[in-house]
Amino acid sequence: MAGNREFFYRRLHSLLGVIPVGIFLTQHLVVNYFATRGPEAFNRAASFMVNLPFRYFLEIFIIFLPLLFHAIYGLYIAFTAQNNVSRYGYFRNWMFMLQRLTGVITLIFVTWHVWETRVRAALGVEVNYDMMANIVDNPFMLGFYIVGIVSTVFHFANGLWSFCVSWGLTVTPRSQQIFTYVTMAIFVALSIVGIRAILAFA
């Protein structure tokens, strides 16, 4: 019974990391990328997201609750995992270790980002281009955001590989190897989008 529950939680954790959390991450990066077109373009995109119908329902049940479960169970996995990089040094073992490491970094980064943007917005601060520009005006915060973005994107891209394996979408070694290239391309592409966006605020 305990084994079945563990299997279910791990599958749910994997699923929520892609749907809806991964989809939201991609959408969030795309909205932020509008900053490369100037303050007005970003403010229009951010305003569109803020004014979506059923916004609070979507935030609570489509974003925050799935993210909360994924984060809490992810910490459990990270601190109970048996990393064996020093013994075996294979590529997938390194990916296994980096997935857990970037998960912890991502949790710290997302928690801080939510505090600086979503919580402050609930307290009456307007979420716009100037808010983000003021945050990353500090070189330390700019570096923190770049590391956070890269870690988050890696965690999503490599997690997408694990998702496809655990859900039986890539079964053969050949399909898993091909999808490794696909997910690494996703990592590079979304990292470029995220870094260009945050540098646009700076």
Number of C-alpha atoms within 10 A of each C-alpha: 6 7 8 9 10 11 12 12 15 17 15 16 22 20 21 22 25 17 15 15 20 22 14 15 18 16 12 14 21 16 20 25 24 22 24 16 11 13 16 13 17 21 19 15 17 19 13 11 13 12 9 10 9 8 12 12 11 12 12 12 12 17 20 14 14 20 21 13 16 23 18 13 15 21 17 11 15 19 12 9 12 10 16 13 15 9 8 11 10 12 9 12 16 15 17 20 17 17 22 19 16 21 24 19 17 23 21 12 19 16 10 14 14 12 13 16 18 15 13 13 14 11 9 9 13 13 18 19 21 12 14 18 17 12 17 20 12 12 11 11 13 19 13 13 22 19 16 21 24 21 24 25 24 25 24 28 24 21 22 22 20 20 21 16 16 15 12 10 13 18 12 10 9 10 12 17 12 11 18 18 12 15 18 15 13 18 21 15 12 23 20 15 19 25 19 19 21 22 16 20 23 15
